Amino acid sequence: MAVLSSLMLVPFWHAYMSFLTPLFTAENLLTDSTSLANSLSERIRRLVYCPFFPAAVGAYGGIMLGINLPNAQQAVTSAILNTAVVTTLIAIWMLFKGKRHYHLVDLLPRPTATFILGILLSGYYIYFSLNLRIEALPSISQQVTIWLMYVVLIALIMFSVRKDKLAAQKHQQPIANVELSPLSRLRFKHWLFFAAGFIFSAAAANLLPDIMRLLFTAIAFYGGMAFGVMTLIVTIFGLKNK
């Protein structure tokens, strides 16, 4: 079970839900750049920018939240508070931004800030590892396994970036940039669709009968794991053929 959990967490949850989804949302709602959208095919862009998709992603996150909390009241409270904090921060940024233009790179931390964040996150990790249910933590060998998986993923990312740069230099031209229509962006309404799906599904996951809750848990867990593993395999073969 520990192996299955790792395969679900690293290739899917941490890669897509914890990294790509926030980064893509931030670029669309907080900046004027389209760097990430340019990397998507036309078919995927049409899927991502329809209102159904943000709601579905939010519903998935809500299900994973709801099945890990003991009752619907706690699930709804947690979902509403988390959504309220992020929505407030987005609204404040939009008011602060005004007519100024920002690129995604402008919002990413510089080397010094990255170093400071790394120290803070390491301290956070160590503190809570030692003070919150030590008996429930994975063993050292299991944690090392996950970190090794991260090393492999980071190495693949660096390898991909390097090959793209070498290819661009070889042909003496920049990497292809796709012109997007003005409507090809996530808007604040898309975030509201995400929030609605997140809050509703967090409560629904707790109100379902036990057999239905177990079924949704299995679909969410194994579906995410399968998607993450398959996309990782496709990525590796894609890098090989670059």
C-alpha positions in Angstrom: 0.0 0.0 0.0 2.9 2.3 0.7 4.2 1.8 -2.8 0.7 2.6 -4.3 0.5 5.8 -2.1 3.9 6.9 -3.3 2.8 6.4 -6.9 -0.3 8.4 -6.4 1.4 11.2 -4.4 4.6 11.9 -6.4 3.7 11.5 -10.1 0.1 12.8 -9.8 -0.9 14.7 -6.6 2.3 16.6 -6.0 3.1 17.1 -9.7 -0.4 18.1 -11.0 -2.5 19.2 -8.0 0.2 20.8 -5.9 2.5 22.2 -8.6 1.1 22.6 -12.1 -2.5 23.5 -11.1 -1.5 26.4 -8.8 1.2 27.6 -11.2 -1.2 27.5 -14.2 -3.9 29.3 -12.2 -1.4 31.9 -11.0 -0.2 32.7 -14.5 -3.8 33.1 -15.8 -5.3 35.1 -12.9 -2.3 37.1 -11.6 -0.2 37.8 -14.8 -0.5 38.6 -18.5 1.8 35.9 -19.7 0.8 32.8 -21.6 4.0 30.7 -21.2 2.3 27.6 -19.8 -0.7 27.9 -22.1 1.7 28.0 -25.1 2.9 24.5 -24.1 -0.6 23.0 -24.4 -2.1 21.6 -27.6 -5.2 23.2 -29.0 -7.4 20.3 -27.9 -6.1 20.5 -24.3 -6.5 24.3 -24.2 -10.2 24.0 -25.3 -10.7 21.4 -22.5 -8.9 23.5 -19.8 -10.6 26.8 -20.5 -14.2 25.5 -20.5 -16.0 26.1 -17.2 -16.6 22.4 -16.6 -12.9 21.6 -16.2 -12.0 23.9 -13.3 -15.2 22.7 -11.5 -14.1 19.0 -12.1 -10.6 19.7 -10.8 -12.1 21.4 -7.7 -14.5 18.5 -7.2 -11.6 16.1 -7.3 -9.8 18.1 -4.6 -12.9 18.3 -2.6 -13.4 14.6 -2.7 -9.9 14.0 -1.5 -10.4 16.5 1.3 -13.8 15.1 2.3 -12.7 11.4 2.5 -9.9 12.4 4.9 -12.1 14.2 7.4 -14.4 12.6 9.9 -17.6 14.5 9.1 -19.3 16.8 6.6 -19.2 19.8 8.9 -15.4 19.7 9.2 -15.1 19.1 5.5 -17.3 22.1 4.6 -15.6 24.4 7.1 -12.1 23.5 5.9 -13.1 23.9 2.2 -14.8 27.2 2.8 -11.9 28.6 4.9 -9.2 27.5 2.4 -11.2 28.8 -0.6 -11.9 32.1 1.2 -8.2 32.8 1.9 -7.1 32.1 -1.7 -10.1 34.1 -3.1 -9.3 37.1 -0.9 -5.6 37.0 -1.9 -6.5 36.8 -5.6 -8.9 39.7 -5.2 -6.3 41.8 -3.4 -3.8 41.1 -6.1 -6.2 42.1 -8.8 -6.9 45.4 -7.1 -3.2 46.0 -6.5 -2.2 45.0 -10.0 -4.4 47.5 -11.7 -3.3 48.1 -15.3 0.3 47.0 -14.7 1.5 44.0 -16.7 3.4 41.1 -15.1 4.9 38.0 -16.6 4.9 34.7 -14.6 8.7 35.0 -14.2 8.2 38.3 -12.3 6.3 36.5 -9.6 8.6 33.6 -9.2 11.2 33.9 -6.3 14.7 34.9 -7.1 17.7 32.8 -5.9 17.9 34.5 -2.5 14.2 34.2 -1.9 14.3 30.6 -3.0 17.1 29.9 -0.6 15.1 31.5 2.3 11.9 29.6 1.3 13.9 26.4 1.2 15.1 26.9 4.8 11.7 27.8 6.0 10.0 24.8 4.4 12.8 22.5 5.7 12.2 23.8 9.2 8.4 23.4 8.7 8.9 19.8 7.5 11.2 18.9 10.4 9.1 20.6 13.1 5.8 18.9 12.1 7.5 15.6 11.5 8.7 15.6 15.1 5.5 17.0 16.7 2.5 15.6 14.9 1.8 11.9 15.4 5.3 10.5 15.0 3.9 7.0 15.0 1.9 7.7 11.9 4.8 9.0 9.8 6.4 6.8 7.1 9.6 5.1 8.0 13.0 6.5 6.9 13.2 4.1 4.1 9.8 5.1 2.8 10.6 8.8 3.0 14.0 8.2 1.2 12.0 6.3 -1.6 9.8 9.4 -2.1 12.8 11.8 -2.1 14.5 9.6 -4.7 11.4 9.8 -6.9 11.6 13.5 -6.6 15.2 13.5 -7.7 14.3 11.5 -10.8 11.4 13.9 -11.6 13.6 17.0 -11.1 16.3 15.4 -13.3 13.8 14.8 -16.0 12.7 18.4 -15.9 16.2 19.7 -16.1 17.0 17.3 -18.9 14.0 18.4 -20.9 14.8 22.1 -20.4 18.4 21.5 -21.5 17.3 19.6 -24.7 14.9 22.4 -25.6 17.6 25.0 -25.2 20.1 23.0 -27.3 17.5 22.4 -30.0 16.7 26.2 -30.1 20.4 27.0 -30.3 21.0 24.4 -33.0 18.3 25.9 -35.3 19.2 29.4 -34.1 15.6 30.2 -33.4 13.5 30.6 -30.3 11.2 27.9 -29.1 7.9 28.0 -31.0 5.4 30.4 -29.5 1.7 29.8 -30.0 -0.6 32.8 -30.5 -3.6 32.6 -28.3 -6.9 34.2 -28.7 -7.9 36.8 -26.0 -10.5 34.3 -24.6 -7.9 31.6 -24.1 -7.3 32.5 -20.4 -8.8 31.4 -17.1 -10.9 34.2 -15.6 -12.0 34.9 -12.1 -15.3 33.1 -12.9 -13.3 29.9 -13.6 -11.8 30.2 -10.1 -15.4 30.5 -8.7 -16.3 27.3 -10.6 -13.3 25.6 -9.0 -14.3 26.9 -5.6 -17.9 25.7 -5.9 -16.9 22.3 -7.0 -14.3 22.0 -4.2 -16.8 23.1 -1.4 -19.7 21.0 -2.7 -17.8 17.8 -3.3 -16.0 18.1 0.1 -19.4 17.9 1.8 -20.9 15.3 -0.6 -18.0 13.0 0.0 -18.9 12.8 3.7 -22.7 12.5 3.2 -22.6 9.6 0.8 -23.4 6.1 2.0 -20.3 4.1 3.1 -20.3 1.9 -0.1 -20.5 5.0 -2.4 -17.8 6.8 -0.4 -15.5 3.8 -0.7 -16.2 3.6 -4.5 -15.5 7.3 -4.9 -12.3 7.0 -2.9 -11.1 4.1 -5.0 -11.8 5.9 -8.2 -10.1 9.1 -7.1 -7.1 7.3 -5.7 -6.4 4.7 -8.4 -7.6 7.0 -11.2 -5.1 9.7 -10.1 -2.3 7.1 -9.7 -2.9 5.7 -13.1 -3.0 9.1 -14.8 0.2 10.2 -13.0 2.1 7.0 -13.9 0.9 7.0 -17.5 1.9 10.6 -18.1 5.3 10.0 -16.5 5.9 7.1 -18.9 4.8 9.1 -21.9 7.0 12.0 -20.7 10.1 9.7 -20.5 9.5 8.3 -24.0 8.9 11.8 -25.3 12.2 13.0 -23.9 14.0 10.0 -25.4 12.6 10.9 -28.8 13.4 14.6 -28.6 
